[in-house]
Amino acid sequence: MKMRNIPFGYRMENGKIIFHPTESQAVKDIFSDYLGGQSLLKIAQSLNERQVEYLPGTTGWNKARLKRIIEDKRYIGGDGYPPIIEQRIYDKAQAVRDSRNTQKALDRTADIFRLQLSVLCEKCGEPMQRRHDSRTTYQEKWVCKSCDEVIKISDDAFLSAITECINYLIAKPNILQGDPTPTEPPVEVIRLKNEIGRMLDSPAIEKEPLKNRIFEYASLVYETLDTTQCITEMIRATLQRTGPISCHNGELTAKIAAAIILHADKTVSLTLKNGQQIRKEKNDATDSTHIAKESTHHCSDYTAGECAQHAKYYQAGSRLLPGIHQAGRTA
């Protein structure tokens, strides 16, 4: 990738830094357009359309590149560079930059910035992005780039909605549902089981092929086990240990939920790690819960102790292998 040895607007001649005739004029135009009210994006688009080269044969103007030029003090004569613009022009540009910065007052340590889960759009299911603009009445809002849904909700109200949803679940643990869905074993599992049976019935058992088939069969059985009940019990135990919460708990939310769904009425649903969706309606008179069609079959975020508990549920899978391990040892 091409790199500049000196800032845009200058060139080296006989060991001395001097103005680049066309680039230095472009720097003046950038400051002039910026002070005239144009955004960095518009200026970048204009430079690219006019094929103004940042490097020989390269345009590639963008907001970040222009921002560095606007903030670079070398253009007023710093670090031994001859000044291209006046101090007063530079100062005005910095004032404009500060006035346009709607993010400067943000507390990056606030809970909203420690949110660990994706916030999904109710309409299309795609991720939403938080926007903040201190110049507007509703400073915070969530925007879906996929379907253009916009929900104006303050950070405090959003986090409170999550807290209410969790407390609703803590108060009504019976709504947690995690019964495994009965399913027929895959054809490959049945085929391997029959093959192992035939190998065991053979007068001369070949140990290595039998061992390989047993491991292959056990692996497939493990993959098809429904862990929904296990995950549900882990969620239930976690909530029982925690009890009602008075404010947003990001660690707890990430432990029991896989995603947050933001609704147009400014309520939220939690998609739990067992695939169930929990929602506390605005009017407490009606409750809304349902099981998602696709469950999440993993517990990767749980602690080692909880994974040990998880393993107990998997022991049921050994019942699908009657006599196979014993036969494998004595064959």
C-alpha angles and dihedrals in degrees: 000000000000116000132193117237093197131024121281108270097043138080136188119244124173090344092307129110111234137162119286102226099222099028095050089053090050089054090053090049092050092054091043094051091045092052088045090064103264118140122237089248093055092047091050091050091050093050092049092047090051090048093236103175120228088187128011105289093000132098110165098147116177140161095268093053093048092046090057090052093049091051098041110112092196088081089068093050103280124153093014097303118135110249118258096179134030124257092244091054091050092049092050090051091053090050090052090048092053093047091052094048103101093172102057095095094052120121102223090193092062119119093251090066091051093056105133100190133076116254109222131203115248092216103050105007094237123132117275126215127220117236127193127193118168091196094068132075091240099046095182128050140154119232130194110210091195101059100008093241110163123195118185109209131144120243091244092052092046095050090044090054089055090048091050091050092052093046089049089055092046091051093048107035090159090076089069107106123190110149109148115246111242110238136171114253114257118265091247091057091052091047093051092046091053091046091052090049091053091048091052091050091052115109090229113040116205105215102203098048090044092051091049092050091048093052091046091050094047091050092053092047090051092051093051097049112117107232095181094108091048093051091045092054091049090053090048092050092047092052093046091054092047102044123190115341126216098204141014114303109194095183092053092046092052091048097056103026136060098195145356122233116205116208129206091246088060095252122122138221123210118217100211123213090255089061095255120132119219123193132174108207121222092248106057090214094084127050124201124198133147142164117253116234093239119046125206107244103195139079100197094139097056125102125258091258092053091047088056088055087047090055091060090066091051090057087078086072091068089068087067089065103060111186095343098113092045091048091049091057097048098038 
